Amino acid sequence: MGKIDEKKKQKQKRLLDSAFKLFTTKGFQNTSISDIARKASMAKGTFYLYFKDKYVIRDHLISIQADNLFKDAEQALLQTDITDFTDQIIFILNYIVDEFSKNKVLLTFISKNLSWGVFKDALTHPSTEDELNFQTIYQQMIAQTPDEFENPEVMLFMIIELVGGCCPNVMLSNEPVSIEEFKPLLYQAVRSIIEGQKKKK
């Protein structure tokens, strides 16, 4: 990477870091592009060289955070001897739920702005060129199990919608039960989704 490309990358990172700090302290609606540029010590016009608007930088941030979570979960999974596909999915979900439980700021930011389109972007685009994206990792997990599934992408969509729709409220308000009480029920539902997607032999 040349010096010019490196400088561009550093500026983009400064904008992303500044936006994340502002979105998680002031809130997305209360943060302007001028605020982001000012915090990054740049002119407002520089922002538009990297991002179309603040919605794009927000989605980019969610994509990065989601990608990092899945990558960390996958690395943790590699340290175990879990080989069953369903157990692997439960392990990854449990890792992510635990990380969100420890980082309520990140949980609040993602849960308020997450959409399947943004999440899918995180799954399909690696952080760097030499990294696998999570969708490739997921497909490898599918390929390694003896089971066949009707529609693996729909199955993943249903699981993410279930977890993303239920967990933030439980973790933030402990309603209707604590997250530790909720986990067994959640994972039972995930197992049912996976079982329901298996092709009949």
C-alpha positions as CSV (number, residue, x, y, z in Angstrom):
1,M,0.0,0.0,0.0
2,G,1.4,3.4,-1.0
3,K,1.7,6.5,1.2
4,I,-1.4,8.1,-0.4
5,D,-3.5,5.0,0.2
6,E,-2.3,4.7,3.7
7,K,-3.2,8.3,4.5
8,K,-6.7,7.8,3.0
9,K,-7.1,4.7,5.1
10,Q,-6.1,6.6,8.3
11,K,-8.5,9.5,7.5
12,Q,-11.3,7.1,7.0
13,K,-10.5,5.4,10.3
14,R,-10.5,8.7,12.1
15,L,-13.9,9.5,10.7
16,L,-15.2,6.1,11.7
17,D,-13.8,6.4,15.2
18,S,-15.2,9.9,15.6
19,A,-18.7,8.9,14.3
20,F,-18.8,5.8,16.6
21,K,-17.9,7.9,19.7
22,L,-20.5,10.5,18.8
23,F,-23.3,8.0,17.9
24,T,-22.8,6.2,21.1
25,T,-22.7,9.3,23.3
26,K,-24.9,11.9,21.7
27,G,-27.0,9.5,19.7
28,F,-27.3,9.1,15.9
29,Q,-30.1,11.6,15.4
30,N,-28.3,14.3,17.5
31,T,-25.0,13.9,15.6
32,S,-24.4,15.9,12.4
33,I,-21.8,15.4,9.7
34,S,-20.1,18.6,10.9
35,D,-19.8,17.1,14.4
36,I,-18.1,14.0,13.0
37,A,-15.7,16.0,10.8
38,R,-14.9,18.4,13.7
39,K,-14.1,15.6,16.1
40,A,-11.9,14.0,13.4
41,S,-10.1,17.3,13.0
42,M,-11.1,17.5,9.3
43,A,-13.1,19.9,7.1
44,K,-16.7,18.9,6.5
45,G,-16.0,18.5,2.8
46,T,-13.5,15.8,3.5
47,F,-16.2,13.7,5.0
48,Y,-17.9,13.5,1.6
49,L,-14.8,12.1,0.0
50,Y,-15.3,8.9,2.1
51,F,-19.0,8.7,2.9
52,K,-22.2,9.8,1.1
53,D,-24.0,10.7,4.3
54,K,-24.2,9.8,8.0
55,Y,-26.4,6.8,7.3
56,V,-23.7,5.3,5.2
57,I,-21.1,5.7,7.9
58,R,-23.5,4.3,10.5
59,D,-24.1,1.2,8.3
60,H,-20.4,0.9,7.7
61,L,-19.8,1.0,11.5
62,I,-22.4,-1.6,12.2
63,S,-20.9,-3.8,9.5
64,I,-17.5,-3.5,11.0
65,Q,-18.7,-4.3,14.5
66,A,-20.8,-7.2,13.4
67,D,-18.0,-8.6,11.3
68,N,-15.6,-8.3,14.3
69,L,-18.0,-10.1,16.6
70,F,-18.5,-13.0,14.2
71,K,-14.8,-13.3,13.6
72,D,-14.0,-13.4,17.3
73,A,-16.7,-15.9,17.9
74,E,-15.4,-18.1,15.1
75,Q,-11.8,-17.9,16.5
76,A,-13.1,-18.9,19.9
77,L,-15.0,-21.9,18.4
78,L,-11.7,-23.1,16.8
79,Q,-10.3,-23.5,20.3
80,T,-13.0,-26.0,21.2
81,D,-13.6,-29.6,20.0
82,I,-17.3,-28.9,19.0
83,T,-18.0,-30.6,15.7
84,D,-21.9,-30.8,15.6
85,F,-23.3,-28.0,13.4
86,T,-26.1,-27.0,15.7
87,D,-23.8,-26.9,18.7
88,Q,-21.4,-24.8,16.7
89,I,-24.1,-22.3,15.9
90,I,-25.2,-22.2,19.6
91,F,-21.6,-21.6,20.7
92,I,-21.2,-18.7,18.3
93,L,-24.6,-17.2,19.4
94,N,-23.7,-17.6,23.0
95,Y,-20.3,-15.9,22.5
96,I,-22.0,-12.9,20.8
97,V,-24.7,-12.6,23.4
98,D,-22.1,-12.6,26.2
99,E,-20.1,-10.0,24.4
100,F,-23.2,-7.8,24.0
101,S,-24.0,-8.3,27.7
102,K,-20.5,-6.9,28.6
103,N,-20.8,-4.0,26.2
104,K,-24.2,-2.3,26.5
105,V,-23.0,0.7,24.5
106,L,-22.3,-1.5,21.5
107,L,-25.6,-3.4,22.1
108,T,-27.7,-0.3,22.1
109,F,-26.0,1.2,19.0
110,I,-26.4,-2.0,16.9
111,S,-29.8,-3.0,18.2
112,K,-31.3,0.4,17.3
113,N,-29.9,0.5,13.8
114,L,-29.5,-3.1,12.7
115,S,-31.2,-4.4,9.5
116,W,-30.8,-7.6,7.7
117,G,-29.3,-5.8,4.7
118,V,-26.6,-4.2,6.9
119,F,-26.0,-7.4,8.7
120,K,-25.7,-9.4,5.5
121,D,-23.1,-6.9,4.3
122,A,-21.1,-7.6,7.4
123,L,-21.4,-11.4,6.8
124,T,-20.4,-11.2,3.1
125,H,-17.6,-8.6,3.1
126,P,-14.3,-9.4,5.0
127,S,-12.5,-6.7,6.9
128,T,-9.4,-7.2,4.9
129,E,-8.7,-8.9,1.5
130,D,-6.9,-11.9,3.1
131,E,-9.7,-12.7,5.5
132,L,-12.7,-15.0,5.1
133,N,-16.1,-13.5,5.5
134,F,-18.5,-15.1,7.9
135,Q,-20.8,-16.3,5.2
136,T,-17.9,-18.3,3.7
137,I,-17.2,-19.7,7.2
138,Y,-20.9,-20.5,7.6
139,Q,-21.0,-22.3,4.3
140,Q,-17.9,-24.3,5.3
141,M,-19.7,-25.3,8.5
142,I,-22.7,-26.4,6.4
143,A,-20.5,-28.4,4.1
144,Q,-18.8,-30.2,7.0
145,T,-22.1,-31.5,8.5
146,P,-23.7,-34.7,7.2
147,D,-27.1,-32.9,7.3
148,E,-28.6,-31.1,4.4
149,F,-30.7,-28.0,4.7
150,E,-33.6,-26.7,2.6
151,N,-32.3,-23.1,2.5
152,P,-29.2,-22.3,4.6
153,E,-29.5,-18.5,4.0
154,V,-33.1,-18.4,5.1
155,M,-32.1,-20.4,8.2
156,L,-29.4,-18.0,9.1
157,F,-31.8,-15.1,8.5
158,M,-34.4,-16.6,10.9
159,I,-31.8,-17.2,13.6
160,I,-30.4,-13.7,13.4
161,E,-33.9,-12.2,13.4
162,L,-34.8,-14.2,16.4
163,V,-31.7,-13.4,18.4
164,G,-31.6,-9.8,17.3
165,G,-35.2,-9.2,18.0
166,C,-35.3,-10.7,21.5
167,C,-32.0,-10.3,23.1
168,P,-31.5,-6.5,23.2
169,N,-34.7,-6.0,25.2
170,V,-33.9,-8.8,27.6
171,M,-30.3,-7.7,28.1
172,L,-31.2,-4.0,28.6
173,S,-34.2,-4.3,30.8
174,N,-34.0,-7.9,32.2
175,E,-37.6,-8.3,31.0
176,P,-39.5,-10.7,31.0
177,V,-36.5,-12.6,32.6
178,S,-32.8,-12.2,32.9
179,I,-30.6,-13.0,29.9
180,E,-29.2,-16.1,31.7
181,E,-32.8,-17.4,32.2
182,F,-33.6,-16.5,28.7
183,K,-30.7,-18.2,27.0
184,P,-31.9,-21.9,27.3
185,L,-35.3,-20.9,25.8
186,L,-33.6,-19.0,23.0
187,Y,-31.2,-21.8,22.1
188,Q,-34.1,-24.3,22.2
189,A,-35.9,-22.2,19.6
190,V,-32.7,-21.9,17.5
191,R,-32.4,-25.7,17.6
192,S,-36.0,-26.0,16.4
193,I,-35.3,-23.6,13.5
194,I,-32.3,-25.7,12.5
195,E,-34.1,-29.0,12.9
196,G,-37.0,-27.7,10.8
197,Q,-34.7,-26.7,8.0
198,K,-33.1,-30.2,7.7
199,K,-34.0,-32.1,4.5
200,K,-35.8,-35.3,5.2
201,K,-33.8,-38.4,4.3
